[in-house]
Amino acid sequence: MKAYMVLDIGGTYIKYAVMDDKSKKLEWGKIPTPKEGLDIFLDRITEIVHHYSNSFDIQGIALSSPGAVDVATGFVGGASAIPFIHGIYMTEKLKERTGLQVSIENDANCAALAEGWLGVAKGTDFYICIVIGTGIGGAIVINQSILRGANLHGGEFGYMIMGESGKSPLQSTWSNVASTNSLVEEVERKKSLARGTLDGEEIFRLAEAGDTIANECIANLFKKLATGIYNLKYVLDPDKILIGGGISKRPDVIEGINSELAQLKNDISTLDITVEACKFENDANLIGALFHFLNRK
């Protein structure tokens, strides 16, 4: 049976799946991301490919990867929690080991492509996907193609400077003031808790239980997210704005952001700006990597 080996490279795990050309998962699993170095990393991926090659006619390998990915050459630039994958031509390395065609795409771009192929942006010509987590990343998609930029930084929304009072410009980037990580740091600081005491899920549980500080910080987060989204809407004017990342699974987050966006409308700023949650969660990067492989030029 013809199939594709699809892998999502993460700092903690490598998730993998054997998929058909409609994105159906035929087999799947995950392994801890090797920390020993590049050779062991490549060995583990090659072992997975060879294992499933006994049962499936593997047509190629599709990778979702962190970093500034050059899809034309397979070179992985930038930085991530897996330092040894950067500064190399990943597709060449794996093609040499497996004899298969290999494609690679940035992980946030994969998530966005998945939404345009089979998710909430299906049939949409122009949309942006904002991924909120430790920082803020994302992608700009026009006619099913990623707008990459001259330095492969298209969609790096988290670098926008928000001008927070009392902070230097580079301390007030969108990632630093409106990410899940920034929410956790703010609540811990205001509660005089040690760093690492809380996480995002715990803060929302505190808010639901009536904790005043948690509720105030979440409301502040929605305002900061809405401000950045407002700016992106007026700069890019996409058809849709999607929110991804773990926080997007909460309906109250989407409702909170949209409520703040509604309050930014006036006689001059007349656009109705709303956001939607991404459809795909854990499988988004796999689906998008497959789409990229199937549509590579």
Salt bridges, closest charged atoms under 4 A:
ASP8 OD2 - LYS15 NZ 3.83
ASP21 OD1 - LYS22 NZ 3.36
ASP39 OD1 - ARG97 NH2 3.70
ASP43 OD1 - ARG97 NH1 2.46
GLU47 OE2 - ARG44 NH1 3.45
GLU105 OE2 - ARG148 NH2 2.68
GLU105 OE2 - HIS292 ND1 3.93
GLU164 OE1 - LYS224 NZ 3.47
GLU185 OE2 - ARG195 NH2 3.50
GLU186 OE2 - LYS190 NZ 3.07
GLU188 OE1 - ARG195 NH1 2.89
GLU201 OE1 - ARG205 NH1 3.99
GLU202 OE1 - ARG205 NH2 2.91
GLU208 OE2 - ARG250 NH2 2.61
ASP211 OD2 - LYS191 NZ 2.70
ASP237 OD1 - LYS233 NZ 3.08
ASP252 OD2 - ARG250 NH2 3.04
GLU260 OE1 - LYS223 NZ 3.49
ASP272 OD1 - LYS265 NZ 2.54
GLU276 OE2 - LYS240 NZ 3.46
ASP283 OD1 - LYS25 NZ 3.33
